[in-house]
């Protein structure tokens, strides 16, 4: 099943500020997330509206996303350094 990957502007800016090597790793994972979003959810957290977001931890970063099945979108709403 094909999804469209949508990134929040803050996510784009966050990734752009990272070293090139990390950008490549995260972009590769975002492409994989687009193909199979259900495969990468490590846990879930509610957003401020109560909607459950999937969280995937990769290379020390937590990616918060929502799989919008009806619209066939994977919406990456936030990225931050993962707690260690």
TORVOTI-967388 format. One line per 10 residues: for each residue x, y negated, z negated of C-alpha. Coordinates in steps of 0.1 Angstrom, whole numbers, padded with zeros to 4 digits, always signed. Each point is the difference from the previous one (the first is absolute). Example, Ala and Ser with C-alpha at 12.3 -4.5 7.8 and 13.67 -1.06 7.14 Angstrom:
<zavexs>
+0123,+0045,-0078  +0014,-0034,+0007;
</zavexs>
This chain:
<zavexs>
+0000,+0000,+0000  +0013,-0034,+0010  +0001,-0030,-0025  +0009,-0036,+0005  +0025,-0013,-0025  -0008,-0034,-0015  +0024,-0019,-0023  -0008,-0028,-0023  +0021,-0031,+0008  +0016,+0002,-0035;
+0011,+0035,+0009  +0016,-0012,+0033  +0018,-0028,-0018  +0012,+0023,-0028  +0015,+0025,+0025  +0016,-0027,+0020  +0019,-0012,-0030  +0016,+0034,-0007  +0033,+0012,+0014  -0002,+0014,+0035;
+0007,+0036,-0010  -0030,-0001,-0025  -0022,-0016,+0026  +0007,+0029,+0024  -0008,+0026,-0027  -0033,-0017,-0009  -0011,-0006,+0036  +0007,+0037,+0007  -0021,+0010,-0030  -0028,-0024,+0010;
-0001,+0017,+0034  -0003,+0034,-0017  -0027,-0015,-0023  -0019,-0011,+0031  +0000,+0035,+0014  -0010,+0018,-0032  -0011,-0023,-0028  -0014,+0028,-0021  +0033,+0018,-0001  +0019,-0027,-0019;
-0022,-0011,-0029  +0019,+0006,-0032  -0027,-0014,-0022  -0029,-0025,+0000  -0005,-0034,-0017  -0031,-0023,+0001  +0003,-0034,+0016  -0017,-0030,-0016  -0033,+0009,+0017  +0001,+0035,-0014;
+0008,+0017,+0034  +0025,+0028,-0004  +0033,-0006,+0018  +0024,+0028,+0009  +0036,-0007,-0013  +0030,+0016,+0017  +0035,-0004,-0015  +0028,+0000,+0025  +0036,-0011,-0003  -0007,-0018,-0033;
-0031,-0019,+0013  -0037,+0006,-0007  -0022,-0004,+0031  -0037,-0007,-0008  -0023,+0009,+0028  -0036,+0007,+0008  -0011,+0026,+0026  -0030,-0016,+0016  -0015,+0032,+0016  -0029,-0018,+0016;
+0021,-0025,+0019  +0030,+0024,+0005  +0023,-0024,-0017  +0028,+0004,-0026  +0002,-0033,-0018  +0032,-0006,-0019  -0010,-0027,-0025  +0030,-0002,-0023  +0036,+0011,-0004  +0022,-0004,-0030;
+0030,+0015,-0016  -0010,+0032,-0017  +0004,+0003,-0038  +0028,+0023,-0009;
</zavexs>
